[in-house]
């Protein structure tokens, strides 16, 4: 059920550009147990809007949204699934995020990368952050604020805390919106007002341009092309190795340096041709891509085409060299 609650605005927040849209879309992202749902409740101002619990498994199984009204502006908060637990398949999580991104009006103004303040920056949290950065691409950081939760556990200035963890400091430095600290046990609305000021500052910095579904799709196409190109290169490398084996076996039968050179050139061409064709298949697949399911099929087909080409060309080199060697033996006899 959708809940709405008003939050007082500062004079600074009331000053709007004529280009500023009358609504703000906020998406919460992070690992399981980071405090995404609790933070969403703090922003909305109603504790039971998003389900929250201390369970080690993800409480949020589907992406959910809620709204609040601020001085005529509608703020939509989107809570997403936790990303570092075994109860939610990472592919399913990505599919759900894709669906909510598709249905979100005109894209996302700001991503809140939610990280729990604790004694150690755990490996699974690092993995979740890297996964988020990877699937959303380079533009993600332009629209991101790191939101630290469990501020009540902080016993030193946040700057000192960040100075003690180089990896965490690096994550913050990559995000254009900087960071903010939430104590979700504290009902003081000033922490929300301060966050909204930072969000407004980031929106102005981006000229009120949002991260859109099209930005996401472009990132997925680039990732697909990169994967297929790598597969093509790997297949080409295998072809080179196979061709090199053929060359090595035939060198003993080559009666002249010229013949050896011909065999070697043919073998080298095998790998190069395989790689070129593989990249071509990948590019065609990217151009045809419409959904994640289609892209996986296209990627698999591209890899198969490269493998078949490498085997075919390698076999051709072998049999041509063998035939040539046989003719040379007949002449010598």
N, C-alpha and C positions, 0 to 999 in steps of 0.2 A: 504494500500500500504506500502510496506517495505521501510524504509529509512535507509541510512547508513551514518555515519559521523565519522571521525577520532578524537581521543582524544590523546593528547601528553602523553607519558609514562615517568615515572621517571626511573632512573637507577635501583632502587630497584625492580620495576615492571618488568624490562627486564630480570632479572635473573630467569631463569626457570629451573625446575627440568626436567630430561628426562622423568619422569613419568607424567608430567603435560599435560593434554589434550589441543589441540589447540583451544578449544572453551569453553565458560563459559555460563551457563544457570542460569539466575536470575529470581525468581518468586516474584512478589509483592503481599502481602496479607494484608488485613486490613478492617476496617469498612467503611461504606459509608461516604464520605466527608473527609477522612483522608489525601487525596492528593496522592493516588497511581498513577493515570494516569499522574498527573503533574510531579511526580517524575520520572516516566518512560520516559517522554518527556525530562526531564533534563538530564537523563543518555544518551539517544540516541542523544540528541543535536538538535532535530527538534521539535518545539513546537506543531505542529498539528499531530504528530504521533498517540498519543492516545487522544481520545476526553475527554476534561475536562470542568467542569462547576461548578457553585456554588449551583446547585440544591440540596435540602435536600434528594432527592431520588437518587438511584444509576444511574450514567451516563453510566457506563460500564455494559452492560447487558450480554455480553458473554466474555469469556477469549480471549484475543488477544495477539499477539506477534510481535516484531520488532527486527531488528538487527543493529549492528554497528561494524565496523572493527577497531581493535586496534593492530597495529604492527603485523599484520598477524593473530591475534586472532579474532575469531568471537564471539561477545557477543550477546546473545539472551535475551531480556527482555520480560517477560510475565506479562501482566496486567490481574488481575482477578476481578470478580464482588465484589461489596461492600456487606458486610455481616450483617449489622444491620438495614436495611430498610425493609418495608413491601412490596415493589414492586417486590422483588426477593425472592421467596420461598427458605428457607435454604436448602431443599432437592435438588432443582434445582441447586442451587449454588454449592453444593457438587458434583453433577453429572457433571457439567461443569468443575470443578477443576479436577475430576477424568479423564475426557476425555483429557484435555490438558496435564495432567501428563503422560497419556498413550502415547501421541504423541510426548512428549519431548524426544529428543535424549539422551539416557543414563541417564536420571534423572536430578535432580536440584543440582547445586553447592551451591547456597545460596538462602535462603528465606529472603526477606526484609519485616519485620513486621512493616508496616507503621502506625504511630500514630501521630495525630495532636497535636502540643503543644498548650495548652489552659489553662485556669484558673482551670478547674476541669477535673479529669479523670472520665468521665461519665460511668454510669452503663452499657449502651449498648456497649460501647467500651470494657469494662472489659469482658462482655459476649462474644463478638466477639473474643477476644484474647483467652479466655478459650476454645471456640469452635474450634478454629484453632489448639491449642495445643492438644486437645483431639483427633481430627480426624487424625492428622499427627503422633501422638505418641511421645515416648521418644526421638527418634533420631532427631526429628524436631529441638530441641534446639541446637543440635550440628552443625547445618548448618544455624543458624539464626543470623541476625544483626537487631537490632531495628533501624528503620529509622524515626527520628522525622522530621516532616515538619512544615512549617510556622516559620522557624527560625527567620524571621524578627520580630516576636512577642515576642521573648525572650529578656528580659531586665536585665538578670542576668546570671552568668555562668551556663551552663547546669548542672553541678554537684550540684550546690546549688538548682536548680529547682527540680532535682530528689530527693534531700535530704528532700524536703518538702512533697513528696508523697511516702509513704512507698509501696503502691501497685504497682506503676509505677516502683519504684526502684527494686522491686522483679521481675517484668517481665524482666527488663534489666539483672539482675543477673542470670536469668535462661538461657539466650542466650549466647552461647559460643563466638559469634562475637562481643559482646558489643553493642555499639550504634554509630550513626552518625546523624548529623543535616543537613537538607537541607533548603535552602531558594530558593524556585522554582521561585521567582520573579527575582532572581539574575542570570545573565548569565555568571558569573565567573566560568570557567570550573575547577578551583582548587578544588571546593567541590566535583566534580565528581572524579577527580584524587585521592583525599584522600579516598573516598569511595572505589574505586577500589583497593587501597593499602590494606585496611582493608579486602576486599573480598579475595585478594590474600593470606593474612596472615591466614585467616580462612581456606582456601582451603589447605594450607600447613599443618595446624594443623590437618586436617582431612585426611592427606596423599592423597589428591586429590580424595577421595572417595565421591561419590554423594549420595544424598537421591533419592532412586529409586522407581519405581512403586511397586516393590516387598516389599520394606519397608512399603509402604502404605497399601498393602494388608495384610501383617502380622498384622499391627495395627488393621485393620478392623476385622480380624478373632479373635483377642484377645478381642476386644470390644464386638463382638457377643457372644463369650463364656461367658464373664462376665455378659452380660445381661440375657442370658439363665440360667446361674447358679443362678443368683439372683431370676429369676422367679421360678426356680425349688425349691429354698429354701423357697420362699414365699408360693408356693403351698404345700410344705411339712409342713410348719408351720400351714397352714389351716387344713391340714389333722390331724396334732397332736391335734389341738383344737377340731376338730370333734370327733376324737378318745377319747379325754379326756372326752368329753360330754357323749359318750357311756359308758366309764368306770365308770363315776360318777353315771350314771343311773343304771348300773348293780351292783354296789358295794352293794346296798341294798339287792340284791338277792343272792349274793355270801355267802354261808354258812360257808366257811372257809377262812383263810388267803391265803391258797394255791390257791384257786379258784380266789380270788381277784388279786393275783399276775399274774396268767395266763392271765386274762383279761387286766390288765395294760400293760403287756409286749406286747400283741398283738396290743394294741392301739399305743404304742410307736413305734412299728415296722412300722406302717402305714406311719408316717411322714418321717422316715429315708429312707424307700424304695422308696417313692415318690421322695425325693430329689435326691437320687442316680440315679434313672432312668432318671430324668430330665436332670441331668448333662451329662449322657450318650448320650441322644438324642441331646443335644447341641453340644457335641464333634463330633458326627457323622455328624451333620449339617455343622459344621465348615470345616470338611474334604471335604465335597462335595461342599462347597461354590465356586461359580465362578463369580457371579455378585451381585451387591447390591440388585437387585430385588429378586434374588434367596435366598439370605441370609435372607431377611425379611420374605419370605414364610416359610423357614426352621425354623426360630425362632418362628414364630406363631405356626407351627406344633409341635415343641418341647414343647411349653407352653401348648398346647391343650392336648398332650400326658400326661404331668404331671398332669393336672387337672383331666383327665379321670381316671388315675391310682389312684390318691388320693381318688376320689369318690368311685371307685370300691373296693379298699382295705378297706376303711372306712365302706362301706356298708357290706362287708364280715364280718368284726369284729362285727358289730352290730347284724347281723342275727345269727352268731355263738353263740354269747353271749346270745341272746334271746332263741335260741334252747336249750342251756345248762341250762339256768334258768328254762325253761319249764320242762325239764327232772327232775331237782331237786325238783320241786314242785310236780310232779307226784309221786316221791319216798316218799316224806313226807306225801302224802295223802294215 
